[in-house]
Amino acid sequence: MYLEFDLYSNEQIEKLSILISKKYELTDNTTSYILDPQLPCKQCKKVIECPGHLGRIPIYQYIVHPLFVNILCKELTHGKSNKNSENKSQSEYAFLFGNQWFTVVRMYELIHTFDFSENPELKNKMLKVFLKNIPVLPINMRPSIMDSNNIMIHNNITSMYIRLLDLNYQFKSNTNLISYGGYGLKVFNLYKKILGIHSSTDTTENSDKNFIKQILSGKTGIFRSMCLAKRQNFCLRSVIVPNINIPLDKILIPKEFTDQLIPHGYKPNDYVIINRQPTLQTTSILSVRSFPSSSRTIQINPLIASVFQADFDGDEMNIFWLPGEESKKELATKLNISNNIRSFKDGSLMIKFIQDTLTGLYNMTKDHSIVEPHIIENICKRLKISKKEWNIFCKYYKSRMNTDKIPYKHLLSLLIPKSLTLKMGDKYLVDHDCIPDPSIENEFTSILEKIPDTLSAIQLPNLDSSIISQDKDSKEIKKIRKYYLENYPLLESLSKSISNNLTNIVNSGSKGKIDNVIQILMSVGVQAVLQSCYIKSSYSEGLTAKELFIHSKSGRAGIISTSLNTSSTGYMQRELVKSMEDLITDKDGFVRDYNNDEIYYYPFSTNVQDIDDSFLEYAFSMSLKN
């Protein structure tokens, strides 16, 4: 089924709609049922199930549809008309072309004289813009209510229809009260209000009320609530949960859902569309391979959660299965997550290691911990390595290393491709599938020499527990504070040398910085607010009341700043997009506006091939002017 948006001609409106000439016909069951279920619709004789029927109020003069006035003027300027100008009377509904005034009736007659041989359909489209009947919504779309005093309170749209009927009655009874041109102008303004079109220059008392435009648009509008976001065939929505035992391009979906798709041709390993709302970027809709599972949730690999900006705190995702062969080919190529692993913004990888993975790899490779047998068994099972092949490797490893115990570091080197080399700065992270073994002692020898004897007597891996267990007023704690204030880089290096679960998370790059370790174990330091008040205490030993007050003020300032910046940047981006929504780029690469006119000049340098930031500034400034 396809949706087609078009205008009815006057003949079509008269054929499909119901004539409304009395005021009571606007509020009874002429166009639909009313709130009383005992009175059916006059047209289809249905009660409650009646969807409503379109009505019409005839007018005595042609008017131009308010939404298409600009389009009509644009098309008429390309046509040839006679040079006889007409005088414009006071308050007359007319249009000015150069030095000539044309009434609406005259414009309607001129269209029949134009040559439309090149585009015959354009004539019918332009004639549909001229209205001789005002469409009336069904009563169920504009219901009236009864107050406590049994007084009928009409809808805003119904009130406008009543004013239109009154205007027709005045014009019909005494044409001297209202001029012919003035009548058309008043009808045009009334219909403009009914549609809900308000320009910035209009001074209307109904600008804050709901009319047709407000009923259709918005989150609670008819179009979004009844046309968009409705249930589609072969779709599923459920909560996502992580599953580390499935590949990146594979998901597990409930078997209850796949059983309903099997009669329509579904097979395990079929590609499906996976989507997380809100769909703010192109990678929010991708395709993955699907398999049935006994769970009622959608199971995905946690590494691809960042692609959809999702987490596992109750987020829901949508699944769509497409039965067409052409659709399946596109899902396997264009939308395949395997072909969309890089960001369109800067080309960076969107599928990255999660924090637990980074910490685990760091702990595995920082020392010579031996691999447990069950881990080796799981790895061999995943990589489809037989026991015979593994035993052959173990014999070879024992002959070279004189031991049958394999460290995690060596096992990880086996899984890395032989040609892989990773380098950061001057340091090699992976050198031809081998992970270097930096010595902690050599790296921190110069640091340990600078630490006083009273501190070097404490074992570095247990320094955090030693600080916590000591008295707050002890001499050791005072010395630590003193040396912290005198030499911050020294304490930073000292924190890097501490080895425990917290520092492993920081040093692996999983989460946090070395400053967080210093604040937890040594001193919180200077805050953004009241920088003259230095916080000497650490989180481990606790803050005083004054220090907690200063820290709370900084936290509050950070939260407020983040909230304000979020709304400001979001509004600026929306204004920028709004100012550029009518611009299109044709197949030749030329930028055109809504009139299909080429935009060939910008008030900035165009020597560079790519559009620079000055274009964005120009577009935003134009949006503010408009």
C-alpha positions in Angstrom: 0.0 0.0 0.0 1.3 3.4 -1.0 0.4 6.8 0.4 -0.3 9.6 -2.1 -0.7 13.2 -1.1 -2.6 15.4 -3.6 -5.3 18.1 -3.7 -8.9 17.4 -4.7 -10.3 19.3 -7.6 -13.6 21.2 -7.1 -15.4 18.5 -9.0 -13.9 15.7 -6.8 -14.8 17.6 -3.6 -18.4 18.0 -4.7 -18.6 14.3 -5.6 -17.0 12.9 -2.4 -18.2 15.3 0.3 -21.4 16.3 2.0 -23.0 19.7 1.5 -23.2 21.7 4.7 -25.3 24.8 4.6 -26.7 24.9 8.2 -24.9 25.5 11.4 -26.5 22.5 13.2 -25.0 20.2 10.5 -21.6 21.1 11.8 -22.3 19.6 15.3 -24.8 16.8 14.6 -24.2 13.3 13.0 -24.2 14.6 9.4 -20.5 13.9 8.9 -20.1 11.2 11.5 -21.5 9.7 14.7 -21.8 11.9 17.7 -21.0 11.1 21.3 -24.4 9.5 21.8 -24.0 5.8 20.6 -27.7 5.5 20.0 -27.6 7.9 17.0 -25.8 6.5 14.0 -24.1 8.4 11.2 -26.6 9.8 8.6 -24.4 8.7 5.7 -23.2 5.2 6.5 -25.6 4.3 9.3 -22.7 3.1 11.5 -22.2 3.7 15.2 -18.7 4.3 16.6 -17.1 2.4 13.8 -17.8 5.3 11.4 -14.4 6.8 10.3 -16.1 10.1 9.4 -17.0 11.7 6.1 -15.7 14.9 4.5 -18.0 17.9 4.3 -17.9 21.0 2.3 -19.0 24.6 2.6 -19.5 26.3 -0.8 -18.2 29.9 -1.3 -19.2 32.5 -3.8 -15.7 33.4 -5.1 -12.6 31.5 -6.0 -9.8 31.7 -3.5 -6.2 30.3 -3.7 -5.1 27.6 -1.3 -3.0 29.4 1.3 -0.3 26.7 1.2 0.3 27.1 -2.5 0.2 30.8 -3.1 3.9 31.1 -3.6 4.0 28.2 -6.0 1.2 29.7 -8.0 2.9 33.0 -8.3 6.1 31.3 -9.4 4.4 29.4 -12.2 2.4 32.3 -13.4 5.5 34.4 -13.9 6.7 31.9 -16.5 3.5 32.2 -18.5 2.5 34.8 -21.1 -0.4 37.1 -20.3 -1.8 40.2 -21.8 -0.6 43.6 -20.8 -4.0 45.0 -19.8 -3.7 45.9 -16.1 -6.7 46.0 -13.8 -7.4 48.5 -11.1 -7.2 47.1 -7.6 -10.0 48.2 -5.4 -9.7 48.8 -1.7 -9.3 45.6 0.5 -9.5 43.5 -2.7 -8.0 40.0 -2.8 -5.5 40.3 -5.7 -1.9 39.6 -6.8 0.7 42.0 -8.1 3.0 41.1 -11.0 5.3 43.9 -11.9 2.9 46.9 -12.3 -0.2 44.8 -13.0 -2.9 43.7 -10.5 -4.7 40.4 -11.1 -7.7 39.2 -9.2 -8.1 35.6 -8.4 -10.8 35.1 -11.0 -8.6 36.8 -13.6 -5.7 34.5 -12.7 -8.0 31.5 -13.0 -9.0 32.6 -16.5 -5.5 33.2 -17.5 -4.4 29.7 -16.7 -6.7 28.4 -19.5 -4.9 30.6 -22.0 -1.4 29.5 -21.2 0.5 26.9 -23.3 1.0 23.7 -21.3 2.1 21.5 -24.2 5.4 20.7 -22.6 3.9 19.8 -19.2 0.1 19.0 -19.6 -0.2 17.8 -16.0 0.9 21.2 -14.7 -2.4 22.8 -15.8 -4.5 20.4 -13.7 -2.2 20.8 -10.7 -2.5 24.6 -10.9 -6.3 24.5 -11.2 -6.6 22.4 -8.1 -5.0 25.3 -6.2 -8.2 27.4 -6.8 -10.9 26.5 -4.3 -14.7 27.0 -4.7 -15.5 24.7 -1.7 -14.0 24.8 1.8 -13.5 21.2 3.1 -15.0 20.4 6.5 -13.5 17.9 8.9 -15.8 15.2 10.4 -17.3 16.0 13.7 -15.3 13.1 15.4 -12.1 15.0 14.5 -13.4 18.3 16.1 -15.7 17.2 18.9 -17.7 19.7 20.9 -18.2 19.4 24.7 -21.0 20.2 27.1 -20.2 22.1 30.2 -21.9 21.8 33.6 -24.5 24.4 32.6 -25.5 22.3 29.5 -23.9 24.9 27.2 -22.3 23.5 24.1 -18.6 24.6 23.8 -17.5 24.2 20.2 -14.1 23.2 18.9 -11.8 26.0 17.5 -12.2 24.6 14.0 -16.0 24.3 14.4 -16.1 28.0 15.5 -14.3 29.0 12.3 -16.7 27.0 10.2 -19.6 28.8 11.9 -18.0 32.2 11.1 -17.6 31.1 7.5 -21.3 30.2 7.3 -22.2 33.6 8.8 -20.0 35.3 6.2 -21.8 33.4 3.4 -25.2 34.4 4.8 -24.2 38.1 5.0 -22.9 38.1 1.5 -25.9 36.3 0.1 -28.5 38.5 1.9 -26.9 41.8 1.2 -24.0 42.1 -1.1 -23.7 45.8 -0.4 -22.4 45.2 3.1 -19.4 43.2 1.8 -17.6 44.0 -1.4 -16.9 41.2 -3.8 -13.1 41.5 -3.3 -13.4 42.0 0.4 -15.5 38.8 0.7 -12.7 36.7 -1.0 -10.1 38.2 1.3 -12.1 37.4 4.5 -12.7 33.8 3.3 -9.0 33.4 2.5 -8.0 34.6 6.0 -10.6 32.3 7.7 -9.4 29.3 5.8 -5.9 30.2 6.6 -6.8 30.2 10.3 -8.6 26.9 10.0 -5.4 25.3 8.5 -3.4 26.7 11.4 -1.1 28.9 9.3 0.2 31.8 11.3 2.9 34.1 10.0 5.1 36.3 12.2 3.2 39.4 11.1 -0.3 38.0 12.0 -1.9 39.5 15.0 -4.5 36.8 15.8 -6.1 35.8 19.1 -6.0 32.1 18.0 -2.3 31.7 17.6 -2.1 29.4 20.7 -5.1 27.2 19.8 -5.1 23.9 17.9 -6.2 23.9 14.3 -5.7 21.4 11.4 -1.9 21.9 11.2 -1.6 21.4 15.0 -3.8 18.4 14.9 -1.8 16.7 12.2 1.7 17.6 13.4 3.6 17.0 16.6 4.2 14.0 18.8 0.5 13.6 19.6 -0.7 14.5 16.1 -2.8 12.3 13.8 0.0 11.6 11.4 2.5 10.3 13.9 0.0 8.5 16.1 -2.0 6.8 13.4 0.4 6.6 10.4 3.9 6.4 11.8 5.5 3.9 14.3 2.7 1.4 13.7 3.3 -2.3 13.9 4.7 -3.8 10.6 4.6 -7.4 9.4 7.5 -9.6 10.4 8.8 -7.3 13.2 9.8 -7.7 16.8 10.6 -5.4 19.7 12.3 -6.7 22.9 14.9 -6.0 25.5 18.5 -6.5 24.6 20.9 -8.6 26.8 24.7 -9.2 26.2 26.0 -12.6 25.1 29.8 -12.9 24.7 29.5 -16.3 23.1 28.1 -15.2 19.7 30.0 -13.5 16.8 29.7 -9.8 16.2 27.4 -10.1 13.1 25.1 -12.6 14.8 22.1 -12.2 17.2 19.8 -14.5 18.9 16.0 -13.7 18.8 13.1 -15.5 20.5 12.0 -18.8 18.9 8.3 -17.7 19.3 9.0 -15.0 16.7 10.9 -17.1 14.3 8.2 -19.9 14.4 5.8 -17.3 13.0 8.2 -16.5 10.2 9.0 -20.0 9.0 5.7 -20.4 6.9 6.8 -17.2 5.1 10.2 -18.5 4.2 12.4 -17.7 7.2 15.5 -19.8 7.8 18.1 -19.6 10.5 21.1 -17.5 9.5 18.8 -15.1 7.6 19.7 -11.4 7.7 17.4 -9.1 9.7 17.4 -5.4 10.3 18.2 -4.4 13.9 17.3 -0.8 14.9 17.5 1.2 18.2 15.5 4.3 18.6 15.9 7.2 18.4 17.5 6.7 14.9 19.9 9.7 15.1 22.5 8.3 12.7 22.9 6.0 9.8 24.4 3.2 11.9 21.3 3.0 14.0 19.9 0.7 11.4 22.1 -2.2 10.4 21.6 -5.9 9.4 22.9 -9.0 11.2 22.5 -12.7 10.9 19.7 -14.1 13.2 19.2 -17.4 14.9 16.4 -18.6 17.1 16.8 -19.1 20.9 14.7 -20.1 23.8 15.1 -16.7 25.5 12.4 -14.0 25.2 15.0 -11.3 24.8 17.3 -10.2 21.9 20.9 -11.4 22.6 23.7 -9.4 21.0 27.5 -9.3 21.4 28.3 -6.5 23.8 31.0 -5.1 21.5 28.4 -3.9 19.0 26.4 -2.0 21.6 28.4 1.2 21.1 27.5 1.2 17.4 23.8 1.7 18.3 24.6 3.9 21.3 22.9 1.3 23.5 23.6 -0.2 26.9 22.1 -3.1 28.9 20.1 -1.3 31.5 16.7 -2.1 29.9 17.2 -0.7 26.4 14.9 -2.1 23.7 15.6 -2.7 20.0 13.6 -3.5 16.9 14.0 -6.5 14.6 12.6 -6.5 11.0 12.8 -9.6 8.7 12.4 -8.9 4.9 11.2 -11.8 2.7 12.1 -10.3 -0.7 15.2 -11.6 -2.5 16.4 -8.1 -3.5 16.0 -6.9 0.1 18.0 -9.9 1.4 20.9 -9.0 -1.0 20.9 -5.4 0.2 20.9 -6.6 3.8 23.9 -8.9 3.2 25.9 -6.1 1.5 24.9 -2.4 2.1 23.5 -2.7 5.6 25.7 -5.6 6.8 27.3 -4.6 10.1 30.6 -6.2 8.8 30.7 -3.5 6.1 29.9 -0.7 8.5 32.5 -0.9 11.2 33.9 2.6 10.7 32.3 5.9 11.6 31.2 8.2 8.8 32.2 11.1 10.9 36.0 10.5 11.1 36.6 7.0 9.9 37.3 5.6 13.4 36.3 2.1 14.4 32.9 2.0 16.0 33.4 -1.6 17.3 35.9 -1.4 20.1 37.0 -3.4 23.1 34.7 -2.9 26.1 36.2 -2.0 29.5 36.2 -5.5 30.8 38.1 -6.7 27.7 40.8 -4.1 28.1 41.3 -4.8 31.7 41.4 -8.6 31.1 44.0 -8.3 28.3 46.1 -6.0 30.5 46.0 -8.4 33.5 46.8 -11.4 31.2 49.8 -9.8 29.6 51.4 -7.8 32.4 53.0 -10.8 34.1 53.7 -14.5 33.6 50.4 -15.9 34.9 49.9 -19.5 33.6 46.8 -20.3 31.6 44.3 -22.6 33.2 43.5 -25.8 31.4 39.7 -25.1 31.1 40.5 -21.8 29.3 42.8 -23.6 26.8 40.0 -26.1 26.2 37.5 -23.3 25.5 39.8 -21.5 23.1 40.6 -24.7 21.2 36.9 -25.4 21.0 36.1 -21.9 19.6 39.0 -22.0 17.1 38.2 -25.6 16.2 41.6 -26.8 17.1 41.7 -30.6 17.7 43.4 -32.1 20.7 45.9 -33.8 18.5 47.0 -30.5 17.0 47.2 -28.9 20.5 49.3 -31.8 21.8 51.8 -31.4 18.9 52.1 -27.7 19.7 52.6 -28.4 23.5 55.5 -30.8 22.7 57.1 -28.2 20.4 56.6 -25.5 23.1 58.2 -27.7 25.8 61.2 -28.4 23.6 61.9 -24.7 23.1 60.9 -23.3 26.5 61.8 -26.3 28.8 58.4 -26.1 30.4 54.9 -27.2 29.6 53.3 -24.2 31.4 52.1 -21.6 28.9 51.7 -18.0 30.1 48.8 -15.9 29.0 51.2 -13.6 27.2 52.5 -16.4 25.0 49.1 -17.8 24.4 47.8 -14.4 23.2 50.8 -14.1 20.9 49.8 -17.4 19.3 46.3 -15.9 18.4 47.7 -12.7 16.8 48.5 -12.8 13.1 52.2 -13.2 12.2 52.4 -10.0 10.3 50.7 -7.8 12.9 52.7 -4.9 14.3 51.2 -2.2 16.5 53.1 0.9 17.5 52.2 3.9 19.7 54.8 6.7 19.5 58.2 5.2 19.9 57.0 2.1 21.8 56.0 -1.2 20.1 52.8 -2.7 21.5 52.9 -5.7 19.2 56.1 -6.5 17.1 55.4 -9.1 14.5 52.9 -11.0 16.7 55.1 -10.8 19.8 54.1 -8.7 22.8 57.1 -6.9 24.4 57.8 -7.5 28.1 58.7 -4.1 29.7 60.3 -4.3 33.1 58.5 -2.4 35.8 61.7 -2.2 37.9 63.8 -0.6 35.2 61.1 1.9 34.4 60.6 3.1 38.0 64.2 3.0 39.2 64.7 6.7 38.9 61.4 7.3 40.7 62.2 5.0 43.6 65.5 6.8 44.2 63.7 10.1 44.8 61.3 8.8 47.3 62.4 9.3 51.0 63.3 6.2 53.0 60.2 6.5 55.2 58.1 5.9 52.1 60.3 3.4 50.3 60.0 1.1 53.3 56.3 0.6 52.4 55.8 -2.0 49.7 54.4 -0.2 46.6 51.6 -2.7 45.7 50.2 -2.4 49.3 50.6 1.4 49.6 46.9 2.1 49.2 46.0 -0.3 52.1 48.8 1.1 54.2 47.4 4.7 53.8 43.9 3.6 54.8 45.0 1.7 57.9 47.2 4.5 59.3 45.9 7.2 61.6 44.9 10.5 60.0 47.2 12.5 62.3 50.2 10.2 61.9 53.6 11.6 60.7 53.6 9.4 57.6 50.4 10.9 56.3 51.6 14.4 56.9 54.8 13.6 55.0 52.8 12.2 52.1 50.7 15.4 52.0 53.9 17.6 52.2 55.6 15.7 49.4 52.4 15.8 47.4 52.2 19.6 47.5 55.9 20.0 46.7 56.2 17.5 43.9 53.0 16.5 42.2 54.8 14.7 39.2 56.6 12.5 41.7 53.3 11.3 43.3 51.9 10.8 39.8 54.7 8.5 39.0 54.3 6.8 42.3 50.6 6.1 41.5 51.6 4.5 38.2 53.9 2.1 40.0 51.1 0.8 42.3 49.7 -2.5 41.2 46.2 -3.4 42.3 42.8 -3.9 40.7 42.1 -0.1 40.6 45.4 0.9 39.0 45.1 -2.0 36.5 41.8 -0.5 35.3 43.4 2.9 34.9 46.7 1.7 33.4 45.0 -0.5 30.8 43.1 2.5 29.5 39.7 0.9 30.4 38.4 3.7 32.6 39.6 6.7 34.5 42.9 8.5 34.7 45.9 8.5 37.0 44.5 11.7 38.6 41.6 9.6 39.9 44.0 7.3 41.7 45.8 10.2 43.3 42.4 11.7 44.5 41.4 8.3 45.9 44.6 7.5 47.7 46.4 10.8 48.3 44.6 14.1 47.9 41.6 15.4 46.0 43.3 18.6 45.1 42.0 21.8 43.5 38.4 22.0 42.4 36.8 24.2 39.7 34.9 26.3 42.3 36.9 28.1 45.1 40.3 27.2 43.7 42.0 29.0 46.6 40.6 26.3 49.0 42.8 23.3 48.5 41.3 19.9 49.4 44.1 18.0 51.2 42.1 14.9 52.2 41.6 11.9 49.9 38.5 9.9 49.2 39.9 6.9 51.0 40.4 8.8 54.3 37.3 11.0 53.9 36.7 14.7 53.5 36.0 17.3 56.2 32.7 19.2 56.2 34.3 22.2 54.6 36.0 20.2 51.9 32.8 18.3 51.2 31.0 21.7 50.7 33.6 22.9 48.3 33.5 19.6 46.4 29.7 19.7 46.2 29.7 23.2 44.8 32.0 22.1 42.0 29.9 19.1 41.2 26.8 21.3 41.0 28.5 23.8 38.7 29.6 20.9 36.4 26.1 19.5 36.2 24.5 22.9 35.4 27.2 23.7 32.8 26.6 20.3 31.1 22.8 20.8 31.0 23.0 24.3 29.6 25.6 23.4 27.0 23.6 20.4 25.9 20.4 22.5 25.2 22.4 25.3 23.5 24.4 23.1 21.2 21.3 21.0 20.3 19.3 24.2 19.5 22.2 25.5 17.3 22.4 22.2 15.4 18.6 22.2 14.8 18.7 25.8 13.5 21.5 24.9 11.2 19.7 21.9 9.8 16.5 24.0 9.4 18.3 26.6 7.4 19.7 24.0 5.0 16.6 21.7 4.7 15.6 23.1 1.2 19.1 22.7 -0.3 19.7 19.7 -2.6 22.7 18.4 -4.5 21.9 17.1 -8.0 23.7 14.3 -9.8 26.2 16.7 -11.2 27.2 18.0 -7.7 25.5 21.4 -8.0 23.7 22.8 -4.9 20.2 24.0 -5.7 17.5 25.7 -3.6 13.8 24.8 -3.3 13.1 26.7 -6.6 15.7 24.4 -8.4 17.9 27.5 -8.9 21.6 26.9 -8.7 23.4 28.4 -5.8 26.6 29.6 -7.3 27.8 32.2 -4.8 28.6 32.1 -1.1 29.9 35.1 1.0 33.1 33.2 1.7 36.1 31.8 -0.1 35.4 28.9 -2.5 39.0 28.2 -3.4 39.1 25.0 -1.4 37.2 21.9 -2.7 35.6 21.0 0.6 33.1 23.3 2.4 34.9 24.8 5.4 33.5 26.0 8.7 32.7 29.4 7.4 29.8 27.9 5.4 28.3 26.6 8.6 28.7 30.0 10.2 27.0 31.6 7.2 24.1 29.1 7.2 23.5 29.6 10.9 23.5 33.4 10.6 21.0 33.2 7.8 18.8 31.0 10.0 18.8 33.7 12.7 17.7 36.3 10.1 14.9 34.2 8.8 
